[in-house]
Amino acid sequence: MKTHMGRLEKSNLSDDVTERLVEMIRSGVYQPGDRLPAIMEMARSFGVGHPTLREALKKLEAIGIVEIKHGSGVYVKGGQDVLLVSNPVYGKAISKKLMIDLIDARIPIEVKAVGLAATEGTDAQLEGLKHLLEEAEANMDNDVVLSATNMSFHREIAVASGNAVLAQLQEVLTNLFQLEQRMILGIYGSREGDHKEHVGILEALQQRDAELAESRMQSHLEGVRDVLRRWDPKQNPIS
């Protein structure tokens, strides 16, 4: 039995689990084709809850490191398609310009991804997006759950595109500074408006209308950029 796990103590447990598993795979503890321990066993070893462990595994699936086979388990994939590791550590101060640059980088990636998802996404993947929006609607007053669910919505669209590079790039960019984005959107943004735009994007995907999906995603992310532009770091600093 391979047991190189151990309890985690950092604040962002999902990312910590992701990073630990990547380290274990890269160091050879788990090889391509290996099945990882059961979710219950991994959650107990890391000292985290099942939802946290599942979120970490979804991130690893999005960037092509593991494959989740329902009813069978989680398997390590070959590394030839893995370009990036999500959520690199960034030690500098977060500036307004950097936040806007981040959104500017996301726009072309996510617009392209949603267009592909409209034609390449499976019915099961679109159904999964629907469930995410239902979860978001049920947690409109819970900023932590709502933010995580909304980010999962964007991530799963990239996965549904069928393009491994787009999925990996999107995973990295949406995880960078996610706390800062959530705080700023909490000050200036509209939960209801944001959710309505997500619903509109899903409707375009369900209609298999790539052009409409791209237009709505473009408008949605430009709206996020406008929110960031209204941010006054002096009046509302990120602590």
VMD Tcl script that draws the C-alpha trace (Angstrom):
set ca {
  {0.00 0.00 0.00}
  {1.40 3.39 -0.99}
  {0.90 5.79 1.92}
  {2.93 8.96 1.22}
  {0.08 11.23 2.14}
  {-0.29 13.03 5.46}
  {-2.48 15.69 6.98}
  {-2.64 19.16 5.46}
  {-2.79 22.35 7.48}
  {-2.90 25.21 4.95}
  {-6.00 27.34 4.53}
  {-6.88 26.46 0.92}
  {-7.29 22.75 1.38}
  {-8.51 21.89 -2.11}
  {-5.44 23.46 -3.73}
  {-3.20 21.86 -1.10}
  {-4.57 18.41 -1.91}
  {-4.10 19.11 -5.62}
  {-0.49 20.15 -5.14}
  {0.30 17.18 -2.88}
  {-1.12 14.68 -5.35}
  {0.80 16.30 -8.22}
  {4.01 16.03 -6.20}
  {3.32 12.36 -5.47}
  {2.66 11.58 -9.13}
  {5.68 13.51 -10.38}
  {7.96 11.87 -7.81}
  {6.84 8.42 -8.94}
  {4.79 7.41 -5.92}
  {1.96 6.86 -8.41}
  {2.72 5.93 -12.01}
  {0.62 6.37 -15.18}
  {-2.12 3.76 -15.09}
  {-2.11 3.42 -11.29}
  {-5.39 3.68 -9.49}
  {-5.37 6.11 -6.59}
  {-6.72 5.02 -3.21}
  {-10.46 5.27 -2.61}
  {-11.82 8.76 -1.94}
  {-12.67 7.85 1.66}
  {-9.13 6.63 2.27}
  {-7.50 9.69 0.66}
  {-9.76 12.11 2.52}
  {-8.88 10.44 5.81}
  {-5.16 10.45 5.02}
  {-5.14 14.14 4.11}
  {-7.45 15.06 6.96}
  {-10.01 16.75 4.69}
  {-13.67 16.22 3.86}
  {-14.94 14.27 0.86}
  {-16.12 17.45 -0.99}
  {-12.63 18.97 -0.69}
  {-11.02 15.80 -2.00}
  {-13.47 15.56 -4.91}
  {-12.85 19.20 -5.83}
  {-9.10 18.54 -5.93}
  {-9.61 15.49 -8.14}
  {-11.81 17.50 -10.52}
  {-8.99 20.03 -10.87}
  {-6.52 17.28 -11.63}
  {-8.91 15.82 -14.20}
  {-9.31 19.25 -15.82}
  {-5.56 19.62 -16.36}
  {-5.18 16.05 -17.62}
  {-3.32 14.47 -14.71}
  {-5.95 11.92 -13.66}
  {-8.96 10.25 -15.18}
  {-12.07 9.69 -13.09}
  {-13.85 6.48 -14.11}
  {-17.19 6.39 -12.37}
  {-17.78 3.06 -10.71}
  {-14.12 2.11 -11.07}
  {-11.90 4.74 -9.48}
  {-9.39 7.51 -10.18}
  {-6.45 6.66 -12.42}
  {-3.19 8.48 -13.15}
  {-2.92 9.47 -16.81}
  {0.21 9.69 -18.91}
  {1.99 13.03 -18.59}
  {2.44 13.91 -22.25}
  {-0.57 16.23 -22.36}
  {0.05 17.98 -19.03}
  {1.53 21.43 -19.56}
  {0.72 23.32 -16.38}
  {0.11 22.93 -12.68}
  {-2.79 24.93 -11.28}
  {-2.51 27.69 -8.72}
  {1.22 28.52 -8.70}
  {2.37 30.52 -5.69}
  {2.47 34.24 -6.34}
  {4.26 36.18 -3.64}
  {3.93 39.76 -4.84}
  {1.26 42.31 -3.98}
  {-1.89 42.07 -6.06}
  {-2.39 45.20 -8.14}
  {-5.50 46.43 -9.92}
  {-3.69 46.24 -13.26}
  {-2.67 42.65 -12.65}
  {-6.27 41.69 -11.86}
  {-7.49 43.33 -15.07}
  {-4.67 41.67 -17.05}
  {-5.85 38.36 -15.66}
  {-9.38 38.87 -16.97}
  {-8.03 40.09 -20.32}
  {-6.12 36.81 -20.59}
  {-9.18 34.76 -19.65}
  {-11.46 36.32 -22.27}
  {-9.97 34.81 -25.46}
  {-9.39 31.45 -23.77}
  {-12.89 31.10 -22.35}
  {-14.64 32.48 -25.43}
  {-12.86 29.90 -27.57}
  {-13.57 27.15 -25.03}
  {-17.29 27.86 -24.81}
  {-17.60 27.88 -28.60}
  {-16.01 24.45 -28.77}
  {-18.11 23.20 -25.85}
  {-21.27 24.11 -27.79}
  {-20.36 21.63 -30.50}
  {-18.06 19.16 -28.73}
  {-19.55 18.96 -25.24}
  {-21.48 15.80 -24.39}
  {-25.05 15.80 -23.11}
  {-23.73 14.51 -19.78}
  {-21.30 17.43 -19.52}
  {-24.07 19.94 -20.22}
  {-26.22 18.23 -17.62}
  {-23.34 18.62 -15.16}
  {-23.23 22.36 -15.91}
  {-26.97 22.54 -15.22}
  {-26.48 20.90 -11.83}
  {-23.72 23.38 -10.98}
  {-26.03 26.31 -11.70}
  {-28.75 24.71 -9.59}
  {-26.25 24.46 -6.74}
  {-25.24 28.09 -7.26}
  {-28.86 29.22 -7.16}
  {-29.37 27.35 -3.89}
  {-26.35 29.11 -2.33}
  {-26.77 32.72 -3.38}
  {-26.20 33.87 0.21}
  {-23.11 31.73 0.77}
  {-20.15 33.53 -0.82}
  {-17.70 30.66 -0.35}
  {-19.91 27.97 -1.91}
  {-21.22 30.32 -4.60}
  {-17.74 31.38 -5.69}
  {-16.44 27.80 -5.80}
  {-19.47 26.63 -7.76}
  {-19.21 29.48 -10.26}
  {-15.54 28.74 -10.83}
  {-16.41 25.08 -11.34}
  {-18.92 26.17 -13.97}
  {-16.21 27.97 -15.95}
  {-13.77 25.11 -15.48}
  {-16.22 22.46 -16.65}
  {-17.02 24.47 -19.79}
  {-13.32 24.35 -20.66}
  {-13.26 20.61 -20.01}
  {-16.32 20.20 -22.26}
  {-14.44 21.96 -25.07}
  {-12.40 18.79 -25.54}
  {-9.22 20.87 -25.85}
  {-6.71 19.82 -23.16}
  {-4.58 22.96 -23.52}
  {-7.53 25.33 -23.17}
  {-8.71 23.39 -20.13}
  {-5.31 23.61 -18.47}
  {-4.85 27.30 -19.23}
  {-8.32 28.10 -17.95}
  {-7.69 26.11 -14.77}
  {-4.55 28.10 -14.01}
  {-6.01 31.52 -14.77}
  {-9.25 31.08 -12.84}
  {-7.38 29.82 -9.77}
  {-4.94 32.72 -9.71}
  {-6.13 35.36 -7.25}
  {-9.57 33.74 -6.87}
  {-9.93 35.09 -3.32}
  {-9.17 38.62 -4.50}
  {-11.67 38.33 -7.34}
  {-14.36 37.07 -4.97}
  {-13.75 39.94 -2.55}
  {-13.93 42.58 -5.28}
  {-17.04 41.08 -6.86}
  {-18.57 40.95 -3.40}
  {-18.11 44.71 -3.08}
  {-19.21 45.78 -6.54}
  {-20.84 42.83 -8.25}
  {-24.35 41.38 -8.43}
  {-24.84 37.73 -7.49}
  {-28.18 37.62 -9.28}
  {-26.87 39.29 -12.42}
  {-23.84 37.03 -12.54}
  {-26.03 33.94 -12.14}
  {-28.42 35.11 -14.85}
  {-25.50 35.48 -17.26}
  {-24.31 31.96 -16.43}
  {-27.82 30.64 -17.15}
  {-27.75 32.43 -20.50}
  {-24.42 30.83 -21.38}
  {-25.78 27.40 -20.51}
  {-28.89 27.98 -22.62}
  {-26.69 28.79 -25.63}
  {-24.71 25.61 -25.02}
  {-27.89 23.55 -24.78}
  {-28.99 25.04 -28.10}
  {-25.60 24.04 -29.54}
  {-25.23 27.63 -30.74}
  {-21.49 28.31 -30.68}
  {-21.78 31.92 -31.86}
  {-24.34 32.80 -29.21}
  {-22.36 31.04 -26.49}
  {-19.20 32.95 -27.45}
  {-21.07 36.27 -27.49}
  {-22.56 35.68 -24.05}
  {-19.27 34.54 -22.53}
  {-17.50 37.57 -24.00}
  {-20.12 39.90 -22.53}
  {-20.01 38.12 -19.17}
  {-16.24 38.37 -18.76}
  {-16.15 41.96 -19.99}
  {-18.66 42.71 -17.24}
  {-16.27 41.18 -14.68}
  {-13.51 43.37 -16.12}
  {-15.73 46.45 -15.72}
  {-16.26 45.52 -12.07}
  {-12.50 45.32 -11.55}
  {-12.02 48.68 -13.24}
  {-14.39 50.24 -10.70}
  {-12.37 48.81 -7.84}
  {-10.62 51.45 -5.72}
  {-7.79 49.65 -3.88}
  {-7.38 52.56 -1.46}
  {-11.00 52.55 -0.32}
  {-11.38 48.76 -0.45}
  {-7.92 47.22 0.03}
  {-7.47 43.46 -0.06}
  {-6.33 42.39 3.38}
}
mol new
graphics top color blue
foreach p $ca { graphics top sphere $p radius 0.5 }
foreach p [lrange $ca 0 end-1] q [lrange $ca 1 end] { graphics top cylinder $p $q radius 0.2 }
display resetview
